[in-house]
Amino acid sequence: MKKIMGLVAMLLAGSLATPGNLRFASQVLAQSQAPPMTDKQYQELQQKRQEEWEYLDQKEKKQYPGVRRPAADKRQEDAIKRQKDAERRLRELEEEEQ
């Protein structure tokens, strides 16, 4: 009985949600018919996005200065360990070949 009531509730919710979403379909179709961008417009858009990313990056650096440094140190230490392991393995392989 509970399963049936749950199913009816889902169907009712779906029927109420669907008509509300159909009125926006014409707006979506109108937007899909937009003319293609020119190279200049595309470059301007790329430049604007790049500036936004740089601004957000600078803002984040100012907001969390104490978090970024230890994380960078940890990444550097990990990279050094991986490099040493790779050099050790290379030497082992060269010794095996001889």
C-alpha positions as CSV (number, residue, x, y, z in Angstrom):
1,M,0.0,0.0,0.0
2,K,2.8,2.4,0.9
3,K,4.6,1.6,-2.4
4,I,1.5,2.4,-4.4
5,M,0.9,5.7,-2.5
6,G,4.6,6.5,-3.2
7,L,4.2,5.8,-6.9
8,V,1.1,7.9,-7.1
9,A,2.9,10.8,-5.4
10,M,5.8,10.5,-7.8
11,L,3.4,10.5,-10.8
12,L,1.5,13.5,-9.4
13,A,4.8,15.4,-8.8
14,G,6.0,14.6,-12.3
15,S,2.7,15.7,-13.9
16,L,2.9,19.0,-12.0
17,A,6.6,19.6,-12.9
18,T,6.3,18.8,-16.6
19,P,3.9,21.5,-17.7
20,G,5.9,24.1,-15.8
21,N,9.1,23.2,-17.7
22,L,7.5,23.1,-21.2
23,R,7.0,26.9,-21.3
24,F,10.7,27.4,-21.4
25,A,11.3,25.1,-24.4
26,S,10.6,27.9,-26.8
27,Q,13.3,30.1,-25.1
28,V,15.8,27.2,-25.4
29,L,15.0,26.7,-29.1
30,A,15.3,30.4,-29.7
31,Q,18.8,30.5,-28.1
32,S,20.0,27.5,-30.1
33,Q,19.5,29.4,-33.3
34,A,22.1,32.0,-32.3
35,P,24.5,33.1,-35.1
36,P,28.0,31.7,-34.9
37,M,30.7,33.9,-33.2
38,T,33.4,35.6,-35.3
39,D,37.0,35.1,-34.5
40,K,37.3,38.5,-32.9
41,Q,34.3,37.8,-30.6
42,Y,35.7,34.4,-29.7
43,Q,39.1,36.0,-28.8
44,E,37.4,38.7,-26.7
45,L,35.5,36.0,-24.8
46,Q,38.6,33.9,-24.2
47,Q,40.4,37.0,-22.9
48,K,37.6,37.9,-20.6
49,R,37.5,34.4,-19.2
50,Q,41.2,34.3,-18.7
51,E,41.1,37.6,-16.8
52,E,38.3,36.2,-14.6
53,W,40.4,33.2,-13.8
54,E,43.4,35.3,-13.0
55,Y,41.3,37.5,-10.8
56,L,39.8,34.5,-8.9
57,D,43.2,33.0,-8.6
58,Q,44.7,36.2,-7.1
59,K,41.7,36.5,-4.8
60,E,42.2,32.9,-3.6
61,K,45.9,33.5,-3.0
62,K,45.1,36.5,-0.9
63,Q,42.4,34.7,1.0
64,Y,44.3,31.5,1.9
65,P,48.0,32.4,2.0
66,G,48.8,29.9,4.8
67,V,47.2,26.9,3.1
68,R,48.9,27.2,-0.3
69,R,52.5,27.2,0.9
70,P,52.4,23.9,2.8
71,A,50.5,22.2,0.0
72,A,53.2,23.4,-2.5
73,D,56.0,22.2,-0.2
74,K,54.3,18.8,0.1
75,R,53.9,18.5,-3.7
76,Q,57.6,19.4,-4.1
77,E,58.7,16.8,-1.6
78,D,56.6,14.2,-3.3
79,A,58.1,15.1,-6.7
80,I,61.6,14.8,-5.3
81,K,60.8,11.3,-3.8
82,R,59.3,10.2,-7.2
83,Q,62.4,11.4,-9.0
84,K,64.8,9.6,-6.6
85,D,62.7,6.4,-6.9
86,A,62.8,6.6,-10.7
87,E,66.6,7.2,-10.7
88,R,67.1,4.2,-8.4
89,R,64.9,2.0,-10.6
90,L,66.8,3.1,-13.7
91,R,70.1,2.3,-12.1
92,E,68.8,-1.2,-11.1
93,L,67.7,-1.8,-14.6
94,E,71.0,-0.8,-16.0
95,E,72.8,-3.1,-13.6
96,E,70.6,-6.0,-14.6
97,E,71.4,-5.4,-18.3
98,Q,75.1,-5.6,-17.6
